[in-house]
Amino acid sequence: MKKTIVLAALTACAMGAVQAQESPWMVRVRATHLDMANKDSTGLGLTVNNKTIPEVDISYFFSPNLAAELILTVPQKQTVSGNGSAIGSFKHLPPTLLLQYHFTGLQGFKPYVGAGINYTDISKVNILSGAATLDSHSWGGALQAGVDFPIDKNWSINLDVKKIYIKSDVYVGGASVGTLKLNPLAASVGIGYRF
């Protein structure tokens, strides 16, 4: 009888502890403005337009301080200009994976920093009526800083800034003529939900 009571008490305590823990999953929806660095070494005066895009982010918390975040969006069409005149376009899909450190114990806000890797798929390139092209993909680093402002147990408002390193060689007539570094600064505002 005593063993049954002790076992029931331990089970109840364990269940209460599990219920008190936060879920490791968080999802954020953000509006993100891409401000392109446009560092062009081709001599063609190439630039790519700035753009505001939708973003969905999925985070998994390994501990209260350590999390991984996967940043997703849909393929984005960008306009390419040469010396100020539009000369074509391309599409890119830039998922990014970041490892984050979250600062805890602060009242009313939860800041974090992160670093990781970006893979950008580049497709549907049409520059100078097909005379110029780009690499099909780009690998690069990413840096991040942000803050969550909790609304209640589950919901929060999020502000976030990322520097994402994206570049491509530019080819004209099949020969490389230089490199275009986009390296956007991505400023975001959104809302998060912790399950």
Backbone as JSON Lines, residues from 0, in Angstrom:
{"i":0,"aa":"M","n":[0.83,-1.2,0.0],"ca":[0.0,0.0,0.0],"c":[0.87,1.26,0.0]}
{"i":1,"aa":"K","n":[1.91,1.25,0.89],"ca":[2.79,2.41,0.96],"c":[3.54,2.6,-0.36]}
{"i":2,"aa":"K","n":[3.96,1.47,-0.96],"ca":[4.67,1.56,-2.23],"c":[3.77,2.17,-3.31]}
{"i":3,"aa":"T","n":[2.49,1.8,-3.3],"ca":[1.54,2.33,-4.28],"c":[1.37,3.83,-4.1]}
{"i":4,"aa":"I","n":[1.26,4.29,-2.86],"ca":[1.09,5.72,-2.57],"c":[2.34,6.5,-2.99]}
{"i":5,"aa":"V","n":[3.52,5.97,-2.67],"ca":[4.77,6.64,-3.04],"c":[4.9,6.7,-4.56]}
{"i":6,"aa":"L","n":[4.58,5.59,-5.26],"ca":[4.67,5.56,-6.72],"c":[3.69,6.55,-7.34]}
{"i":7,"aa":"A","n":[2.48,6.63,-6.81],"ca":[1.48,7.58,-7.32],"c":[1.94,9.02,-7.11]}
{"i":8,"aa":"A","n":[2.55,9.31,-5.95],"ca":[3.04,10.66,-5.67],"c":[4.18,11.04,-6.61]}
{"i":9,"aa":"L","n":[5.1,10.1,-6.83],"ca":[6.21,10.36,-7.75],"c":[5.72,10.58,-9.18]}
{"i":10,"aa":"T","n":[4.75,9.79,-9.6],"ca":[4.17,9.94,-10.94],"c":[3.51,11.3,-11.1]}
{"i":11,"aa":"A","n":[2.75,11.72,-10.08],"ca":[2.08,13.02,-10.13],"c":[3.08,14.16,-10.19]}
{"i":12,"aa":"C","n":[4.15,14.04,-9.41],"ca":[5.21,15.07,-9.44],"c":[5.87,15.13,-10.8]}
{"i":13,"aa":"A","n":[6.15,13.97,-11.39],"ca":[6.8,13.93,-12.7],"c":[5.89,14.53,-13.77]}
{"i":14,"aa":"M","n":[4.6,14.21,-13.72],"ca":[3.66,14.75,-14.7],"c":[3.54,16.26,-14.55]}
{"i":15,"aa":"G","n":[3.53,16.75,-13.32],"ca":[3.46,18.19,-13.08],"c":[4.69,18.9,-13.61]}
{"i":16,"aa":"A","n":[5.86,18.28,-13.44],"ca":[7.1,18.89,-13.95],"c":[7.1,18.96,-15.46]}
{"i":17,"aa":"V","n":[6.59,17.9,-16.12],"ca":[6.53,17.89,-17.58],"c":[5.58,18.97,-18.09]}
{"i":18,"aa":"Q","n":[4.41,19.11,-17.41],"ca":[3.44,20.11,-17.82],"c":[3.98,21.52,-17.62]}
{"i":19,"aa":"A","n":[4.83,21.73,-16.62],"ca":[5.36,23.06,-16.33],"c":[6.43,23.49,-17.32]}
{"i":20,"aa":"Q","n":[7.07,22.52,-17.97],"ca":[8.11,22.84,-18.92],"c":[7.53,23.44,-20.2]}
{"i":21,"aa":"E","n":[8.29,24.4,-20.79],"ca":[7.88,24.96,-22.06],"c":[8.15,23.95,-23.17]}
{"i":22,"aa":"S","n":[7.33,24.02,-24.22],"ca":[7.6,23.2,-25.39],"c":[8.9,23.66,-26.04]}
{"i":23,"aa":"P","n":[9.66,22.76,-26.64],"ca":[10.9,23.17,-27.31],"c":[10.65,23.85,-28.67]}
{"i":24,"aa":"W","n":[9.41,23.87,-29.15],"ca":[9.12,24.39,-30.49],"c":[8.57,25.8,-30.46]}
{"i":25,"aa":"M","n":[9.07,26.64,-31.37],"ca":[8.54,27.98,-31.57],"c":[8.46,28.26,-33.07]}
{"i":26,"aa":"V","n":[7.38,28.91,-33.48],"ca":[7.21,29.32,-34.87],"c":[7.01,30.83,-34.9]}
{"i":27,"aa":"R","n":[7.7,31.49,-35.82],"ca":[7.51,32.93,-36.01],"c":[7.11,33.2,-37.46]}
{"i":28,"aa":"V","n":[6.27,34.21,-37.64],"ca":[5.94,34.74,-38.96],"c":[6.43,36.17,-38.98]}
{"i":29,"aa":"R","n":[7.25,36.52,-39.98],"ca":[7.87,37.84,-40.03],"c":[7.68,38.49,-41.4]}
{"i":30,"aa":"A","n":[7.71,39.82,-41.4],"ca":[7.91,40.6,-42.62],"c":[9.37,41.03,-42.59]}
{"i":31,"aa":"T","n":[10.1,40.73,-43.65],"ca":[11.55,40.97,-43.69],"c":[11.92,41.86,-44.86]}
{"i":32,"aa":"H","n":[12.64,42.93,-44.58],"ca":[13.11,43.82,-45.63],"c":[14.57,43.5,-45.95]}
{"i":33,"aa":"L","n":[14.84,43.17,-47.21],"ca":[16.19,42.87,-47.68],"c":[16.81,44.14,-48.25]}
{"i":34,"aa":"D","n":[17.88,44.6,-47.64],"ca":[18.62,45.76,-48.11],"c":[19.94,45.24,-48.69]}
{"i":35,"aa":"M","n":[20.05,45.21,-50.03],"ca":[21.18,44.58,-50.71],"c":[22.44,45.43,-50.63]}
{"i":36,"aa":"A","n":[23.59,44.77,-50.39],"ca":[24.86,45.49,-50.37],"c":[25.33,45.82,-51.79]}
{"i":37,"aa":"N","n":[25.03,44.96,-52.78],"ca":[25.35,45.21,-54.19],"c":[26.81,45.57,-54.42]}
{"i":38,"aa":"K","n":[27.71,44.66,-54.04],"ca":[29.14,44.86,-54.3],"c":[29.48,44.15,-55.61]}
{"i":39,"aa":"D","n":[29.68,44.93,-56.67],"ca":[29.85,44.4,-58.02],"c":[31.28,44.6,-58.49]}
{"i":40,"aa":"S","n":[31.93,43.51,-58.93],"ca":[33.3,43.61,-59.45],"c":[33.35,43.4,-60.96]}
{"i":41,"aa":"T","n":[32.19,43.42,-61.63],"ca":[32.15,43.11,-63.07],"c":[32.43,44.31,-63.95]}
{"i":42,"aa":"G","n":[32.28,45.52,-63.42],"ca":[32.4,46.71,-64.25],"c":[31.12,47.03,-65.01]}
{"i":43,"aa":"L","n":[30.06,46.24,-64.79],"ca":[28.78,46.46,-65.47],"c":[27.83,47.33,-64.66]}
{"i":44,"aa":"G","n":[28.25,47.72,-63.45],"ca":[27.38,48.54,-62.6],"c":[26.13,47.81,-62.17]}
{"i":45,"aa":"L","n":[26.27,46.51,-61.84],"ca":[25.11,45.69,-61.51],"c":[24.59,45.97,-60.1]}
{"i":46,"aa":"T","n":[23.27,46.04,-59.98],"ca":[22.6,46.15,-58.68],"c":[21.36,45.28,-58.71]}
{"i":47,"aa":"V","n":[20.94,44.85,-57.54],"ca":[19.71,44.08,-57.37],"c":[18.81,44.84,-56.42]}
{"i":48,"aa":"N","n":[17.52,44.88,-56.73],"ca":[16.59,45.71,-55.96],"c":[16.43,45.23,-54.52]}
{"i":49,"aa":"N","n":[16.16,46.18,-53.62],"ca":[15.76,45.86,-52.25],"c":[14.31,45.37,-52.28]}
{"i":50,"aa":"K","n":[13.93,44.58,-51.27],"ca":[12.59,43.99,-51.32],"c":[12.14,43.57,-49.93]}
{"i":51,"aa":"T","n":[10.84,43.68,-49.67],"ca":[10.24,43.16,-48.44],"c":[9.56,41.84,-48.76]}
{"i":52,"aa":"I","n":[9.89,40.8,-47.98],"ca":[9.41,39.45,-48.27],"c":[8.77,38.83,-47.03]}
{"i":53,"aa":"P","n":[7.9,37.82,-47.22],"ca":[7.38,37.07,-46.07],"c":[8.39,36.04,-45.62]}
{"i":54,"aa":"E","n":[8.35,35.72,-44.33],"ca":[9.31,34.77,-43.77],"c":[8.62,33.93,-42.7]}
{"i":55,"aa":"V","n":[8.91,32.65,-42.68],"ca":[8.44,31.75,-41.62],"c":[9.67,31.1,-40.99]}
{"i":56,"aa":"D","n":[9.72,31.1,-39.67],"ca":[10.88,30.58,-38.96],"c":[10.44,29.52,-37.95]}
{"i":57,"aa":"I","n":[11.16,28.42,-37.94],"ca":[10.87,27.32,-37.01],"c":[12.09,27.16,-36.1]}
{"i":58,"aa":"S","n":[11.87,27.27,-34.79],"ca":[12.96,27.14,-33.82],"c":[12.74,25.92,-32.94]}
{"i":59,"aa":"Y","n":[13.85,25.27,-32.58],"ca":[13.83,24.17,-31.62],"c":[14.81,24.51,-30.5]}
{"i":60,"aa":"F","n":[14.32,24.52,-29.26],"ca":[15.15,24.85,-28.1],"c":[15.72,23.57,-27.49]}
{"i":61,"aa":"F","n":[17.05,23.45,-27.52],"ca":[17.71,22.33,-26.87],"c":[17.77,22.54,-25.36]}
{"i":62,"aa":"S","n":[17.76,23.81,-24.95],"ca":[17.76,24.21,-23.54],"c":[17.17,25.62,-23.51]}
{"i":63,"aa":"P","n":[16.96,26.2,-22.32],"ca":[16.44,27.58,-22.3],"c":[17.34,28.58,-23.02]}
{"i":64,"aa":"N","n":[18.63,28.28,-23.13],"ca":[19.57,29.22,-23.75],"c":[19.94,28.89,-25.2]}
{"i":65,"aa":"L","n":[19.89,27.62,-25.58],"ca":[20.41,27.2,-26.88],"c":[19.3,26.71,-27.79]}
{"i":66,"aa":"A","n":[19.24,27.29,-29.01],"ca":[18.2,26.91,-29.96],"c":[18.76,26.89,-31.37]}
{"i":67,"aa":"A","n":[18.08,26.16,-32.26],"ca":[18.37,26.18,-33.69],"c":[17.16,26.76,-34.39]}
{"i":68,"aa":"E","n":[17.41,27.63,-35.38],"ca":[16.32,28.26,-36.11],"c":[16.51,28.04,-37.61]}
{"i":69,"aa":"L","n":[15.45,27.57,-38.28],"ca":[15.44,27.41,-39.73],"c":[14.54,28.5,-40.31]}
{"i":70,"aa":"I","n":[15.12,29.3,-41.2],"ca":[14.42,30.43,-41.8],"c":[13.99,30.04,-43.2]}
{"i":71,"aa":"L","n":[12.69,30.19,-43.5],"ca":[12.14,29.78,-44.78],"c":[11.32,30.91,-45.41]}
{"i":72,"aa":"T","n":[11.25,30.89,-46.74],"ca":[10.37,31.8,-47.47],"c":[10.0,31.1,-48.77]}
{"i":73,"aa":"V","n":[9.37,31.83,-49.69],"ca":[9.06,31.29,-51.01],"c":[10.04,31.91,-52.01]}
{"i":74,"aa":"P","n":[10.21,31.3,-53.2],"ca":[11.14,31.89,-54.17],"c":[10.8,33.36,-54.45]}
{"i":75,"aa":"Q","n":[11.83,34.19,-54.47],"ca":[11.66,35.63,-54.64],"c":[12.23,36.08,-55.98]}
{"i":76,"aa":"K","n":[11.45,36.87,-56.73],"ca":[11.95,37.42,-57.98],"c":[12.63,38.76,-57.71]}
{"i":77,"aa":"Q","n":[13.83,38.92,-58.23],"ca":[14.61,40.15,-58.04],"c":[14.93,40.77,-59.4]}
{"i":78,"aa":"T","n":[14.91,42.09,-59.46],"ca":[15.25,42.83,-60.67],"c":[16.73,43.18,-60.66]}
{"i":79,"aa":"V","n":[17.4,42.93,-61.79],"ca":[18.82,43.27,-61.93],"c":[18.92,44.52,-62.81]}
{"i":80,"aa":"S","n":[19.69,45.49,-62.36],"ca":[19.93,46.71,-63.13],"c":[21.41,46.84,-63.44]}
{"i":81,"aa":"G","n":[21.7,47.47,-64.58],"ca":[23.06,47.77,-64.97],"c":[23.2,49.26,-65.19]}
{"i":82,"aa":"N","n":[24.04,49.9,-64.38],"ca":[24.19,51.36,-64.45],"c":[22.86,52.09,-64.35]}
{"i":83,"aa":"G","n":[21.97,51.56,-63.49],"ca":[20.7,52.23,-63.21],"c":[19.53,51.83,-64.08]}
{"i":84,"aa":"S","n":[19.74,51.03,-65.12],"ca":[18.65,50.6,-66.0],"c":[18.39,49.11,-65.83]}
{"i":85,"aa":"A","n":[17.11,48.73,-65.75],"ca":[16.74,47.33,-65.59],"c":[17.2,46.53,-66.8]}
{"i":86,"aa":"I","n":[17.93,45.42,-66.54],"ca":[18.45,44.59,-67.63],"c":[18.03,43.12,-67.48]}
{"i":87,"aa":"G","n":[17.24,42.81,-66.47],"ca":[16.8,41.42,-66.33],"c":[16.36,41.09,-64.92]}
{"i":88,"aa":"S","n":[16.27,39.79,-64.66],"ca":[15.78,39.33,-63.35],"c":[16.27,37.91,-63.09]}
{"i":89,"aa":"F","n":[16.08,37.48,-61.85],"ca":[16.32,36.09,-61.46],"c":[15.46,35.8,-60.24]}
{"i":90,"aa":"K","n":[15.36,34.52,-59.89],"ca":[14.66,34.12,-58.66],"c":[15.66,33.48,-57.72]}
{"i":91,"aa":"H","n":[15.4,33.66,-56.43],"ca":[16.26,33.01,-55.44],"c":[15.43,32.49,-54.28]}
{"i":92,"aa":"L","n":[15.89,31.39,-53.68],"ca":[15.28,30.78,-52.5],"c":[16.38,30.61,-51.47]}
{"i":93,"aa":"P","n":[16.35,31.4,-50.36],"ca":[17.51,31.44,-49.45],"c":[17.28,30.87,-48.06]}
{"i":94,"aa":"P","n":[16.99,29.56,-47.9],"ca":[16.85,29.04,-46.54],"c":[18.14,29.19,-45.74]}
{"i":95,"aa":"T","n":[17.98,29.48,-44.45],"ca":[19.13,29.74,-43.58],"c":[18.94,28.98,-42.27]}
{"i":96,"aa":"L","n":[20.0,28.34,-41.79],"ca":[19.97,27.61,-40.52],"c":[20.93,28.28,-39.55]}
{"i":97,"aa":"L","n":[20.41,28.66,-38.37],"ca":[21.2,29.39,-37.38],"c":[21.19,28.67,-36.03]}
{"i":98,"aa":"L","n":[22.31,28.73,-35.33],"ca":[22.4,28.3,-33.94],"c":[22.36,29.56,-33.09]}
{"i":99,"aa":"Q","n":[21.44,29.6,-32.12],"ca":[21.2,30.82,-31.34],"c":[21.53,30.63,-29.87]}
{"i":100,"aa":"Y","n":[21.95,31.74,-29.24],"ca":[22.07,31.79,-27.79],"c":[21.04,32.79,-27.28]}
{"i":101,"aa":"H","n":[20.14,32.34,-26.4],"ca":[19.09,33.18,-25.84],"c":[19.47,33.57,-24.41]}
{"i":102,"aa":"F","n":[19.42,34.87,-24.12],"ca":[19.71,35.36,-22.78],"c":[18.44,35.24,-21.93]}
{"i":103,"aa":"T","n":[18.57,34.7,-20.73],"ca":[17.41,34.46,-19.87],"c":[17.52,35.3,-18.6]}
{"i":104,"aa":"G","n":[16.43,35.34,-17.86],"ca":[16.42,36.03,-16.57],"c":[16.15,37.52,-16.66]}
{"i":105,"aa":"L","n":[15.82,38.02,-17.84],"ca":[15.53,39.44,-18.01],"c":[14.02,39.64,-18.0]}
{"i":106,"aa":"Q","n":[13.59,40.74,-17.43],"ca":[12.16,41.0,-17.3],"c":[11.62,41.73,-18.53]}
{"i":107,"aa":"G","n":[10.6,41.15,-19.17],"ca":[9.89,41.84,-20.24],"c":[10.46,41.68,-21.63]}
{"i":108,"aa":"F","n":[11.65,41.13,-21.77],"ca":[12.19,40.89,-23.1],"c":[13.23,39.77,-23.06]}
{"i":109,"aa":"K","n":[13.43,39.13,-24.23],"ca":[14.33,37.98,-24.33],"c":[15.23,38.15,-25.55]}
{"i":110,"aa":"P","n":[16.41,38.75,-25.37],"ca":[17.32,38.94,-26.51],"c":[18.06,37.65,-26.87]}
{"i":111,"aa":"Y","n":[18.55,37.6,-28.11],"ca":[19.32,36.45,-28.57],"c":[20.29,36.88,-29.67]}
{"i":112,"aa":"V","n":[21.32,36.07,-29.87],"ca":[22.25,36.24,-30.97],"c":[22.4,34.89,-31.65]}
{"i":113,"aa":"G","n":[22.77,34.92,-32.94],"ca":[22.9,33.66,-33.66],"c":[23.91,33.74,-34.78]}
{"i":114,"aa":"A","n":[24.36,32.58,-35.23],"ca":[25.26,32.48,-36.37],"c":[24.98,31.15,-37.06]}
{"i":115,"aa":"G","n":[25.15,31.15,-38.38],"ca":[24.86,29.91,-39.09],"c":[25.25,29.96,-40.54]}
{"i":116,"aa":"I","n":[24.5,29.22,-41.37],"ca":[24.84,29.05,-42.77],"c":[23.62,29.28,-43.64]}
{"i":117,"aa":"N","n":[23.86,29.87,-44.8],"ca":[22.8,30.13,-45.78],"c":[23.1,29.36,-47.07]}
{"i":118,"aa":"Y","n":[22.06,28.77,-47.63],"ca":[22.15,28.19,-48.97],"c":[21.11,28.89,-49.83]}
{"i":119,"aa":"T","n":[21.53,29.49,-50.93],"ca":[20.61,30.19,-51.81],"c":[20.57,29.5,-53.16]}
{"i":120,"aa":"D","n":[19.38,29.06,-53.57],"ca":[19.16,28.47,-54.89],"c":[18.8,29.61,-55.84]}
{"i":121,"aa":"I","n":[19.55,29.74,-56.93],"ca":[19.32,30.8,-57.91],"c":[18.78,30.17,-59.18]}
{"i":122,"aa":"S","n":[17.65,30.69,-59.67],"ca":[17.0,30.07,-60.83],"c":[16.35,31.14,-61.71]}
{"i":123,"aa":"K","n":[15.88,30.71,-62.86],"ca":[15.15,31.56,-63.82],"c":[15.89,32.87,-64.08]}
{"i":124,"aa":"V","n":[17.18,32.74,-64.36],"ca":[18.01,33.9,-64.64],"c":[17.75,34.37,-66.07]}
{"i":125,"aa":"N","n":[17.4,35.64,-66.22],"ca":[17.2,36.24,-67.55],"c":[17.79,37.65,-67.51]}
{"i":126,"aa":"I","n":[19.08,37.75,-67.8],"ca":[19.79,39.02,-67.76],"c":[20.35,39.31,-69.16]}
{"i":127,"aa":"L","n":[20.14,40.53,-69.65],"ca":[20.59,40.93,-70.99],"c":[20.07,39.94,-72.03]}
{"i":128,"aa":"S","n":[18.75,39.62,-71.92],"ca":[18.08,38.7,-72.85],"c":[18.79,37.36,-72.96]}
{"i":129,"aa":"G","n":[19.33,36.89,-71.83],"ca":[19.98,35.58,-71.79],"c":[21.46,35.61,-72.08]}
{"i":130,"aa":"A","n":[22.02,36.79,-72.39],"ca":[23.45,36.89,-72.7],"c":[24.3,36.76,-71.44]}
{"i":131,"aa":"A","n":[23.72,37.08,-70.27],"ca":[24.45,36.98,-69.0],"c":[23.73,35.99,-68.1]}
{"i":132,"aa":"T","n":[24.5,35.31,-67.25],"ca":[23.91,34.35,-66.31],"c":[24.65,34.4,-64.98]}
{"i":133,"aa":"L","n":[24.12,33.64,-64.02],"ca":[24.67,33.6,-62.66],"c":[24.91,32.15,-62.26]}
{"i":134,"aa":"D","n":[25.66,31.94,-61.16],"ca":[25.77,30.61,-60.58],"c":[24.39,30.11,-60.18]}
{"i":135,"aa":"S","n":[24.23,28.79,-60.13],"ca":[22.92,28.22,-59.78],"c":[22.67,28.22,-58.27]}
{"i":136,"aa":"H","n":[23.71,28.47,-57.47],"ca":[23.52,28.48,-56.03],"c":[24.65,29.25,-55.35]}
{"i":137,"aa":"S","n":[24.43,29.54,-54.06],"ca":[25.43,30.24,-53.25],"c":[25.41,29.68,-51.84]}
{"i":138,"aa":"W","n":[26.6,29.45,-51.27],"ca":[26.74,29.09,-49.86],"c":[27.41,30.27,-49.14]}
{"i":139,"aa":"G","n":[26.95,30.58,-47.94],"ca":[27.58,31.66,-47.2],"c":[27.16,31.65,-45.75]}
{"i":140,"aa":"G","n":[27.81,32.46,-44.96],"ca":[27.49,32.55,-43.54],"c":[26.31,33.47,-43.28]}
{"i":141,"aa":"A","n":[25.86,33.5,-42.03],"ca":[24.78,34.38,-41.6],"c":[24.98,34.73,-40.13]}
{"i":142,"aa":"L","n":[24.75,35.98,-39.79],"ca":[24.81,36.47,-38.41],"c":[23.46,37.06,-38.04]}
{"i":143,"aa":"Q","n":[23.13,37.0,-36.76],"ca":[21.78,37.38,-36.32],"c":[21.79,37.98,-34.93]}
{"i":144,"aa":"A","n":[20.91,38.96,-34.71],"ca":[20.62,39.47,-33.37],"c":[19.14,39.83,-33.33]}
{"i":145,"aa":"G","n":[18.49,39.54,-32.22],"ca":[17.07,39.82,-32.14],"c":[16.58,39.83,-30.71]}
{"i":146,"aa":"V","n":[15.29,40.1,-30.58],"ca":[14.67,40.14,-29.25],"c":[13.2,39.76,-29.37]}
{"i":147,"aa":"D","n":[12.73,38.97,-28.41],"ca":[11.31,38.63,-28.28],"c":[10.73,39.4,-27.11]}
{"i":148,"aa":"F","n":[9.53,39.96,-27.32],"ca":[8.8,40.64,-26.25],"c":[7.55,39.81,-25.95]}
{"i":149,"aa":"P","n":[7.56,39.03,-24.85],"ca":[6.42,38.16,-24.55],"c":[5.13,38.95,-24.34]}
{"i":150,"aa":"I","n":[4.05,38.44,-24.95],"ca":[2.7,38.99,-24.73],"c":[2.0,38.19,-23.65]}
{"i":151,"aa":"D","n":[2.13,36.87,-23.74],"ca":[1.61,35.96,-22.71],"c":[2.49,34.71,-22.74]}
{"i":152,"aa":"K","n":[1.99,33.62,-22.19],"ca":[2.77,32.39,-22.09],"c":[3.23,31.88,-23.46]}
{"i":153,"aa":"N","n":[2.39,32.04,-24.49],"ca":[2.68,31.47,-25.8],"c":[3.11,32.49,-26.86]}
{"i":154,"aa":"W","n":[2.52,33.68,-26.84],"ca":[2.7,34.64,-27.91],"c":[3.78,35.67,-27.57]}
{"i":155,"aa":"S","n":[4.48,36.14,-28.62],"ca":[5.48,37.2,-28.44],"c":[5.61,38.02,-29.72]}
{"i":156,"aa":"I","n":[6.07,39.25,-29.57],"ca":[6.42,40.1,-30.7],"c":[7.93,40.0,-30.89]}
{"i":157,"aa":"N","n":[8.36,39.92,-32.14],"ca":[9.78,39.69,-32.44],"c":[10.35,40.79,-33.33]}
{"i":158,"aa":"L","n":[11.54,41.26,-32.97],"ca":[12.35,42.13,-33.82],"c":[13.66,41.41,-34.08]}
{"i":159,"aa":"D","n":[14.14,41.45,-35.33],"ca":[15.28,40.61,-35.7],"c":[16.07,41.28,-36.83]}
{"i":160,"aa":"V","n":[17.39,41.18,-36.75],"ca":[18.27,41.67,-37.82],"c":[19.27,40.57,-38.16]}
{"i":161,"aa":"K","n":[19.42,40.32,-39.47],"ca":[20.39,39.32,-39.93],"c":[21.26,39.91,-41.03]}
{"i":162,"aa":"K","n":[22.51,39.5,-41.07],"ca":[23.4,39.77,-42.19],"c":[23.64,38.43,-42.86]}
{"i":163,"aa":"I","n":[23.24,38.34,-44.14],"ca":[23.32,37.07,-44.87],"c":[24.27,37.25,-46.05]}
{"i":164,"aa":"Y","n":[25.23,36.34,-46.17],"ca":[26.26,36.46,-47.19],"c":[25.9,35.62,-48.42]}
{"i":165,"aa":"I","n":[25.51,36.32,-49.51],"ca":[25.09,35.69,-50.76],"c":[25.9,36.31,-51.89]}
{"i":166,"aa":"K","n":[26.52,35.47,-52.72],"ca":[27.26,35.99,-53.87],"c":[27.16,35.04,-55.05]}
{"i":167,"aa":"S","n":[27.44,35.57,-56.23],"ca":[27.43,34.75,-57.44],"c":[28.43,35.32,-58.43]}
{"i":168,"aa":"D","n":[29.11,34.41,-59.14],"ca":[29.89,34.84,-60.3],"c":[28.91,35.23,-61.4]}
{"i":169,"aa":"V","n":[29.3,36.21,-62.22],"ca":[28.5,36.66,-63.35],"c":[29.21,36.22,-64.63]}
{"i":170,"aa":"Y","n":[28.45,35.61,-65.54],"ca":[29.02,35.1,-66.79],"c":[28.39,35.81,-67.98]}
{"i":171,"aa":"V","n":[29.2,36.26,-68.9],"ca":[28.73,36.84,-70.15],"c":[29.39,36.07,-71.28]}
{"i":172,"aa":"G","n":[28.56,35.5,-72.16],"ca":[29.11,34.67,-73.23],"c":[29.85,33.46,-72.73]}
{"i":173,"aa":"G","n":[29.47,32.96,-71.55],"ca":[30.09,31.77,-70.98],"c":[31.35,32.02,-70.19]}
{"i":174,"aa":"A","n":[31.85,33.26,-70.2],"ca":[33.09,33.59,-69.48],"c":[32.75,34.42,-68.23]}
{"i":175,"aa":"S","n":[33.43,34.1,-67.14],"ca":[33.22,34.86,-65.9],"c":[33.79,36.27,-66.05]}
{"i":176,"aa":"V","n":[32.96,37.27,-65.69],"ca":[33.4,38.67,-65.79],"c":[33.52,39.32,-64.41]}
{"i":177,"aa":"G","n":[33.29,38.55,-63.35],"ca":[33.41,39.1,-62.0],"c":[32.37,38.52,-61.08]}
{"i":178,"aa":"T","n":[32.25,39.12,-59.92],"ca":[31.37,38.61,-58.86],"c":[30.4,39.7,-58.41]}
{"i":179,"aa":"L","n":[29.17,39.29,-58.15],"ca":[28.16,40.18,-57.57],"c":[27.84,39.66,-56.17]}
{"i":180,"aa":"K","n":[28.16,40.47,-55.16],"ca":[27.86,40.11,-53.77],"c":[26.61,40.86,-53.33]}
{"i":181,"aa":"L","n":[25.56,40.11,-53.03],"ca":[24.31,40.73,-52.57],"c":[24.37,41.06,-51.09]}
{"i":182,"aa":"N","n":[24.82,40.11,-50.27],"ca":[25.04,40.28,-48.83],"c":[23.98,41.16,-48.16]}
{"i":183,"aa":"P","n":[22.69,40.74,-48.24],"ca":[21.64,41.61,-47.72],"c":[21.66,41.74,-46.2]}
{"i":184,"aa":"L","n":[21.26,42.92,-45.73],"ca":[20.92,43.13,-44.34],"c":[19.42,42.93,-44.25]}
{"i":185,"aa":"A","n":[18.99,41.95,-43.47],"ca":[17.58,41.57,-43.39],"c":[17.01,42.02,-42.05]}
{"i":186,"aa":"A","n":[16.15,43.04,-42.09],"ca":[15.51,43.57,-40.88],"c":[14.07,43.08,-40.84]}
{"i":187,"aa":"S","n":[13.68,42.48,-39.71],"ca":[12.39,41.81,-39.62],"c":[11.58,42.25,-38.41]}
{"i":188,"aa":"V","n":[10.26,42.19,-38.58],"ca":[9.33,42.34,-37.46],"c":[8.28,41.25,-37.63]}
{"i":189,"aa":"G","n":[7.89,40.65,-36.5],"ca":[6.92,39.56,-36.63],"c":[6.32,39.16,-35.3]}
{"i":190,"aa":"I","n":[5.65,38.04,-35.34],"ca":[4.99,37.51,-34.14],"c":[5.37,36.04,-34.0]}
{"i":191,"aa":"G","n":[5.59,35.6,-32.76],"ca":[6.0,34.24,-32.51],"c":[5.0,33.5,-31.63]}
{"i":192,"aa":"Y","n":[4.99,32.19,-31.78],"ca":[4.13,31.33,-30.94],"c":[4.96,30.18,-30.41]}
{"i":193,"aa":"R","n":[5.04,30.05,-29.08],"ca":[5.75,28.94,-28.42],"c":[4.73,27.9,-28.02]}
{"i":194,"aa":"F","n":[4.87,26.7,-28.57],"ca":[3.89,25.64,-28.31],"c":[4.0,25.1,-26.9]}
